């Protein structure tokens, strides 16, 4: 489990958190330079500001940070007394870190949400001051990420998977290191190209991982929805604000023009009107920049007869310089006046445009006086253009609600994207982790089977174990169940497949090669008598008991079981020590069978004996069988002779017979005695055979004496010295109950009555298998 008894890194981070949080709290009262410490983003300064009480209320939670700081100091000083709360890697501190950093982040961002209403507000804050919100957000993200990692590491299967991945990477690195070590220096460019290709492949693999796909899909769709909605809503909101301000501005402009026309010549009334508009503007949500009345009463210009050239119109009254008539304000040019008059002549009462230089929205309406003039005998009503009323609004003032709303929307979008990332990670864990665990367990089984096929580990069904780590109830669980069923089938099949067949199944083709192997055949004597009166299932249980003992010993001595035929078994050994391993296995099998015999004798049950034959030599080793059913086995005289030797034990009363080929390889390690020169059934060429008696290091002097006397008797027997041979074998049979000596006594008795032919070569020819 990923735990830390004394985590200096965590203590250092917590200490840094205490320092930064303390500095963050007390900085408004610090003595640092005002250029560095600006209270605009300081939460305590904001608490005392004129911000609405409702917006300041959440900031009172910052006092919890002081408590958190004290707790961190106590956890560092006396962690044992705090128990679970003193563990810096425990759940309580994880939750407190997340809450504390969330409060700090919220308190750092809230002044921005409440106070920032124009782009100019941000330009008034130094870059240094933004480190607070950035560090707070980073600390919260890091706390949340570490907590999610903590949740993962609480799962023992996840820890196992991480260790599994670590081992895989180490193995992969070792394999690549070996590949690079065998390359020459001339191949360095090729190595660089291969490394670059591997890096690109790794990046592509990361992109196509399930977690990456989930992240791109969820965050991409969520971002698209949020951005589309916010863009649409903010756009509509902006248009709504502009329309509302435009309607109000048009009304103000028309009201100003009407007031001038009504109070024409009444300077006092017009000053009062301007002052009243100034007072109203101070209380307005959207304050205008200026309201100015431009006039020229000296020249008569009528809308039904607009001249080509317009005179200049001087500012007569304005809110920029209230109480003063004809202030020093820029006049309305003739071209502008003509444009306003032309718009009115075309039926447009108020003209509106945006001044990009001043960043202002301008609304203008003409000041019209109705004159009645005589034209002959008729009175004609004409509209005289006296000037224009202009009202302008700073774009920053009009866009203040929109800008604040946009900041809130951006913050909300970022917050929801952050939540979406966390939820994507959590959902990804719920989906991806079971798949990773599934992959790990399948990979482990694959590696076990691969090692078996390559002969690196022993073939055993018990080594093929699938752990179902999926706890969900979905398709992944169903897949895990199906894999478990498949592994169960494989485990059931493996015991019925010889290791040689399994090892060569990897090639996928029917190949045969010539190999030098050692073969060991066993046969249980007296098994038929043992099974008399038993039920079939009892017979199988007893047989499996003996065969399991033999198989275990053979596998432990680097051998392999080729096949079982009833109570007989064929095994083979490969490698430079094949003969030695085969003989050791034979002796261990004899010892195990002797223990079983003693145990059954004590229980009053029938006992069995075993015969073993060993031979070594070249064979044809390959796949044999039909296309739909094949086996990988060995064929040749070496195999047949080993099988005949196992049967020859019956004729000699021996237990383990080996050929001269094997004897030459093991005579230094095992005490053996020459048994005979025989020609097995089906073969005319005689072979010299030996019986293994004991390991040389463990052989007692009595056994060595028996071996020496027996070979002396063999020599006399072959020289036809019947009396001498009879005396030696008789002594061995009488004193030690030696069964092979009794066999030779019978032969001597036969030859004394019926001597062999003159060309007798001492070879014993077997007529049975």
N, C-alpha and C positions, 0 to 999 in steps of 0.2 A: 504494500500500500504506500502511496506517495505521501509520507508524513515527515515532519521535521521536529525533532526534539528541541533543538536550539537553533531556530532559523534566523541567523544574523541578517540575511537579506530582508526578511519581513520586518525585523526590528528596525533596520535602517530606514526602510520605506515608511514605517509608521512614525519614526522620529522625524523624518522629513515632512510628513503630513502634519504633525503637531506644529512644527516650526512655521510651515506655510500657512496653516489655518490660523495660528496666532497672529502672524504678520498681517494676514487678510483682515482680521478682526480689529486690530489696534492701529492699522495704518492711518485712519483719518486723524489720529492725534499724534502721529509721529512728527519728528523734526526734520524729515527729509525735505529735499527741495520740492517746491510746489510743481516744478516742471515734471517731476517723477510721480508725485502723489497727487492725483486729482480725485476729489471726492465724488465725482459724478458716477463712478462705478462702485463706490464703496457702500456696502449694505447698511452700515451703521449711520453713515451720512444720509443715506436715502431714507432711513427711518425717521430722521429728524427733518426731512425736507418737506416741502409743501405738497408732496404727492398725495393723491386720494388715500384715505384710510383703508379702503377696501383693497387697494393694490399693495399697501404696506403691510397688511395683516400677515400674509404668509412669511414675511421676512423675520417675524419674531421667533421663528423656528431656528434661526441661526444661533440662538443661545444654547441650543442643544449641542452645537459644535464644541462649545466650551466644556460641556460635560463629557463629550467624546474624547477631547484632548486629555482630560484628567483620567479617563478610563484607560487610554493607551499608555499613559505614564505608569498607572498601577499595574497594567498587564505586563509591562516590561520589567517592573521591579519585583512584583510578587505573583508570578503566573501560577504557581502551585496552589495558592490560596483561592484563586478565582476559578480553579478547576477547568471546566469546559470553556468558560469565558476567557480564560487566560491563554488558551491555545491559539496562536496567531493563524493557524491553518484550519481552525475549527469553524463549524457552521455559524455560531453566534457572532464571531468577529467578521466573518464574511458579510453577513446581513447588515451589521453595523457600518461596515465600510461603505456598502452600497447606499445605505440611507444617508450617511454623513456626506458622502461626495455628491449625492443627489441634491441635498439641501444647499450645499455650497454652490453647486452649478446653477440651481434655480435662483438662489439669492444673487448670484453674479449676473444672471441674464435678465432678471426682472426689472432692474433699473433701465436697461436698454429698451425693454418692451414698453415701459411706461413713459420714459422721457424722450426717446428718439422719435422725432416727428418730421425732421428734415435731413437731407444729406449733409447739411452744414453741421448738424449736431455731431456727426461722426468725425468730421475734420477737427473738431475741438477736443477730441480725446487722443492723447499720445499713444503711439504704438506700444509703449511699455505697459500701459493700463490694460491692454487686451490680453496680456499674459495671464491675468487672473481668471477670466472666463475660459480661456483656452486650457489652462492647466486644470481647472475644475472639471471641465468636460472630459479631458483626457483621463483624469483620475477616476471619474465615474465609469468611463468605458473600460479602463483597466480593471477596476474592482469587479465589474459585471463579468468581464471575460474570465477573470481568475475564478470567480464563483462558479461559472459554467464548467470550467475545467475541473474544479473541485468536485462538482456533482458527478462528472464522468469518472474521476479517479476513485470515487466511492464504490464504483462497480468493479468487483474483482475480475470479471470477464474482460472489462476494458483494460485493466492493468495487465492482464495476461496478453491481450492483443497488442498493447504497446511493446511489451517485452518481445513478443513474437516478431513484430515489425523491426525492432532493433536488431534481433538476431538475423533476420532476413537481409537487412541492409549491410550488416557486418559480413555475411556470407557473400553477398553480391560484390562488396568492396574487395573481399579476398579473392574472389574469382577474377575480377577485373585486374587486380594487381598481378595475379599469376599470368594473365594473358599479356599484360604489358611487359612483364619481365622477360618473356621469351622472344619479344620482338627486338630487332636490331636497331641501332641508332639511326640507320638510314630510313627507318619507318616512322620517325618522329612526326613529319608532316601528316602522314596517314593517321597517326594517333591523335593529333590535334583535330583533324577533320572528324574522326570518330567521336571524340569528346564533344565537339560542337554539335554533331548530329544527335548525340545522346541528350545533350542539354535541351535542344529543340524538341526532341521527342518527349522529354520529361515535362516541358512546359505545355505541350499539346495534351498530354495525359492529364495534367492537372485541370486543364480547361474542360475536358470531357468527363471529369468525375461527376458522380451523382450529386454530391454536395454542391459542386460548382454550378451544375445545371439547375438545381433547386434555387440556389442563390440568384442566379441570373434571371430565372423565370419569375420568382416571387418579387424580387426587388425591382426588376425591369417593369413588370406589369404594375406593381404598386406605384413606382415612380411615375410611370406614364399616366396613370389615373390621377395621381395627386397633381402633377404638373399641368395636365390638361384642365382639371377642375379649377385649380388656383388661377391659371392664366385666364380662363373664361370668366370666372367670378370677379377677379380683380379688374379685368377689362370692362365688364359691365358696371362694376362699382365706380370706376374712374369716369365712365361716360355719365353715370347718374350724378356724380358730384359736379362735373362740368355743366351738365344741363341745369342742375339746381342753382349753382352760382350764376350761370348765365341768365336765368330768368330773373333772379334777384338784381343782378347788375343792370339789366335792361330796364327794370322797374325804377331803380335808383336814377339812371340816366334820364329817363322820361320825366321822372318827378323833378329832377333838378332843372331840366329845360322848361318844364311847365311853371315851376316856381319863379324862374327868371322872367318869363314872359308875363306872369301875373303881376309880379312886383317890379316891373320895369321902371327904373328910375328911383326906386325906393332902396337906397343903399343900406339903411338900417335893417330892413326886413331880410334882405339877401345875406347880410352878415349873420343875422340870427339863424337863417336856414343853414348856412355853412357850419356855424358852431354846433347847431343841433345834430347835424350829420356826423361831426367829429365825436360828439359825446356818444351817439349811437354806435359808432364804429368801434369805440373802445370796448363795448360790451358784446359786439358781434362775434360769432364763431369764425366767420370768414371776414377778416378785416381787409378793407380795400387799401391800396397804397395811397391813392390820391383821387380827389374829385375836383375837377377844374371846369370853369365856365369860360369859354373863349368867345369874344364878341368883337364886332366892328360895326358901329352904328352910323358911321359917316357915309358909307357907300350903300346904296340901295341895290340889292341883288334879289331877283325873284326867281322862283323855281321854274316858272313857265318860260323863262328867258335866261338860261344859264349862259354867262359869257365865257369866252375862251380863256380868259385870264381872271384869276381870283386874287383879291388882295390878301394880305397877311392878317390873321385874327389873333389879337392880343389876349393873354390871360387876364380876366377882370376879377374873378373871385376863385379861390381855391383852398382846399383843406391843408395844403402844404404850408401855406402862410396865412392862417386864419386871422381875420380882423384887419386885413390890409387889402385895399383895392388896387388893382393893377400891380401885383407883385412882380418881382424880377424873376419871372418864370419863362421858360422857352415858349415862344408863340406857336400858333398853329399855322403851318405853311399854307400858301395858297393852293398847292396841289392837293393837300390833305383836305382842305375846306371844300374844294371842288368835288373831291370823291364823296364826301359826306352828303353834299347837296345833290349830287347825281344819284346816289343811292336812295335819297328821300323822294326824288322826282320819279324814280322807278317803283315807288311804293314800299321801300324798305325803311322802317322807322328807326331801327337801331343797327348800326354796323358793328361787327365784332371781328377781331383778329388777334393773333398771338405775336408778340414782339420777341423774337429769339435773342436779340441783343440784351435787352433788359430782363428777359425771362418773365414777361408779364402778359396777362390777358387783358385786352383793352376793349371797352365798349363805348361807342360814340353815337350820339343822337343829335340831330340839328335843333337849333332853337328857332322856331317859326313864329312869325307875327302875321296875323291876317290883316291885310290892308284892303280898303275899298277905294277904288279910284274910278274917275269918270273917263269914259271913252265916248266922246260925243254926248249923246243924251242918255247913254247907258252907264250904270254903275257895275263895275267889274270887281269881283273878289279875287285878290291875288295873295300868294304866300310869299312873304318876304323872309329871306335867309339872314338872320341876325348873327349867327355863330353856331357854336356846338357845345354840348355838355359831354365831357369825357370822364369816365371812371375806369380805373385800372386796378388789377389784383395781381400781387406777386404769385407766380406759379407755386412757389414753396408753401404759401399760405393756403392756397386752394387745395393743394395736394397733401396737406398735412394729415387729414384722416386717412386718405388713401395710402400714404407712406407708412403710417403707424399700422394700418391694417395689413399692408404688405409685409412688414417686419414680423407681425404676429403670425401671418400665414406661413412665411418662410420658416420661422421658429417651430411652428406646429408641424409643418411638413418634415423638417429635419427630425423632430421628436418622433413622429410616426414612422419615418424611415428607420430610425434607430430601433424602435420597437419591432418593426418588421424584420430587421436584421437579426435581432435576438430571437424572435419567433421562428425565423427561417432556420437559425442554428438549432433551436430546440427541436423543431419539426424534423430538421435534417438528421439530428441525432436519433430521433425516434425511428426514422426510416433507414438511415445509412448504417448506424451502429449495428443493428441486427444483421445487416448484410455483410459488414466487415467481420463480425464474429462468425457468421456462416462461412465466409471465405477462409478465415483462419482455420476453422476446424476441418473444412474440406481439404485445405492445403496440407494440414498435418497428416491427414489420411493419405493424401497423394504422395507426400514425402516418405511415409512408412512403406507404401507399396513400391515406390521407386527404389528405395533402399533394398527392399526384398528382391526386386527384379534384378538389381545390379549386384546382388550378393553381398551387400555391405552389412546387412543385418539378417538375423535369423528369420525364416518364414514361420510366422505364428499368427493364428487368428486372434489371439488375445491382444496382440499389438495393434490391431485395427479397431479402434474405439472412437465412436462419434459422440461428441458432447453437444446436446441440443441446448444452446444458450439463448434461444429466442423465446422471450416471454410474452410477446404480443399475440393477439388473436386475429391475424390477418393472413394475406397471401404468403408473406415471408415465413410465417409459422408453418403454413401448409407445405411450403417448399422445404423447410427444415425437416419436417416429418417425412417427406418423400425421400430426402437424402438419407435420413436415418434408416428407412426401410431398405434403401439400396445398399447401404453399408452392411446391414444385417444379412442381406443376401450374399454379399461378398465374403463376409466372415464365415458364412455357412459353406461357401464354395472352396475357400482357401485350403482347409484341411484335406480336401480331396484332390488337390493339385500338388504334384511333386515340386519341390523347390527348383529343380532343373528345368521343368516345364515353364514355371513361372518366370525364371530368370531369362529364358530365351524367348519368352512371348513378346518381349519388347521389340524384337527385330521384325515381327509380323510376317515372316517368310519361313518356308520349309527348307532349312539348311542342315547339312550334316558335315561334321568335321572329324578328324582322327585325333584322339586325345589319349594321354597316358593317365589312367585312373587306377585306384585301388578299390576292390569290391568286397563287401562283407555280406554274407548270406547267413541267416539264422533260421532255425526251425525248432519249434517247441515239441519235445518228446513227451509222450504220454498225455497229450491234450485230449485225445478222444476218450481215454479212460476217465480223465478228470471231469469231463462234461457229461458222463453217463448219469441219467436221472435228472439232469437240469432242464429248466425251461429254456426256450430259445433266447429270450432276453437276458437270462442269467449267463448263458454261454457267451453272448456278445460282450457282456460286462466283464467277464473274466478275461476273455481274449484281449479286449481293449486295455485292461489293466496291465497285462504283460507287454503288449506292443507299445503302450505309452511309456513304460519304463525304458524299453530299448530305444525308442525314438528320442527321448529326452537325452539319453547318454550319447547317442550318435550326433545329434545337433550340437551338443556341448563340446564335442571333439572335432568341430569343423567339418562334419560329414553331412550327408543329405540322404533322405529316404527316397528311393526311386519308386518303389511300389510295395504293396502288400498282396500276398496270395494266400488266403486262409490264415494259418498260423505261421506262415513263412514271411520273411521280410528281406528285401534287397536294398542295400545301401551302398553309396560310393563316396570316395574321398578324393579330393583334388589338391594339387599344390606340391611343393617340395617335400613336405612331411606327411604325405598321404599314407604311406605304409605304417609309419609310427602312430599316426592318429587312429588308423583302423585297428591296430593291435591294442592300443589303449582302450578304445571303445569296447573291443571284444572282452578284455579282462574286466572292465567295469560292468558290462552286462552279466558276465558270469558271477561277479560278486553280488550284484543286485538280485539275480535269480536265486543265488544261494540263500540270501536273507529271506526271500519269499518262501523258499523251501522250508527253512527252519521254522518260520512263522506258521506255515500250514501243518507242519508235523506236530507242533505243539497243540494246535487246535484239532488234531486228529483228522485232518482233511487230506485227500489225495494230493500228491506232489508231482511236479513236472521237472524235466531236465531240458537242457538246450544244447543244440549243436551249432557250431559256427565254422564257416569256411571263408578263407581270405585269399585273394589272389590279386596280382597287380600286373598291369601291362597295357598295351595299346588296344583301343576299341574304336568302333564307329559310333560317334556320339551325335545324335540329331533327332529330328522329328520323324515319328513313325505313326502311320495310321491313315485314316480316310480324310477326305477334305472337311467333313463335318465333325470329325472326332479324332483328335490327334494327341499324341503323347510324346514327350521328349525323353528318350531312354538311350541305353547303350547296347550294342550288339557286337558279338565277337567271341572267339575262343576263350579270351580272358574271363568273360562273364560266365560262360558255360563251365569252365574249370572250377571257378569259385563255388558255383552251385553244386558241382559234383563233390567237392571237398566237404561241403556241409553235410551231404548225405553219407560220405565216407566215414564220418564219426561213428556211425552205427556199426560199421564193420570192425573198427578198432577199439570201440569203447572209450574213445577220446572225447574231448569237449571242444577244442579249437584247433583246426588244422590250417596250415598256411603252406604256400608253395616256397620253393627254394628262392625265387625272385624276391619274395617278401622277406624271407629269412635273412638274406644278405643285407637288407636295409635296417633290420631291427635287432640283429644278433648281439650288438653291444648294449642294448637297452633291455632285452628280454632273455630270460633263460628258456631255451628251446631244446628239444631233442628230435633227432631225425626219426621219423616214424616208418617210412617205407619209400620205395620207388614203385609208383603205380601207373597203370594206363587205364584211364576212366573209360566208361562205355562210350563208344562212338569215336574214340581216338586211339591210334596205334602208338603214338609217340609217348614214351613214359616220362613222368615228372617225379622229382624228388619232393617229398612232403615232410613237414615238421609239425610238431605240436608245441604250442606255447604253454609253458608251465607257470611262469611267474615273472614279475619285473625283476631284473637282475639285482637291483639295490635291496629288494625285499626278500629275495629267495633265501631260505634257510639251507644249512649245510646238508641236511637230510635230502632235500629235493635235488640239490646239486649232485649228491651221491647217486640218487636214483637215475638221474639223467646220464651220468657217466657210465654206470653199469648197463643201462639199457642200450646205449650206443655200442658198448663192448659186446653185448649179446647180438646186436644187429650185425656187427662185423663177423662174428663166428657163424651166424646163420647164413650169411652170403658165401662164406667159405665152405659151407656144408659141414661145419664142425658141429654136428647135431648134439653131441653129448655136452660140449662146452656151452653151447647156446642154451640147451635145455636146463643146465645147472643155473645159469645166470637168470634166465626168465623165471625159473621156478622159485628162486630165492626172492625175486621182486614180487611175484604173485603171492607168495606165502607171507612175507614180512610186511608188505605195503598194500596188498590187495590191488596191485596195478593191473588194470583191465587190458591194456595193450600187450602186456607180457603174457597174459592168459591166451590172447589171440595167437601169439607166436608159439606158445606151447602146443596149441592145437595143430598149427601148421607143421611143427617139427614132428609131432606124433604121426601126422599123415605122411610126411616125407620119409620117415624111418620105415614105414611099411611099404610105401610106394615112392622110391627115390625119384627126383626130377630127372629130366633128360640131360644128356651131357652138355647140350648147348643152353642150359637154363641160365638166365641172366639175373635172377633174383627179382624180376619185375612181377608185381601182383596186378593181374588184369581183372578189373571189376566188370561184372556182367549185368549189374543193376545200377540204376541212377542213385 
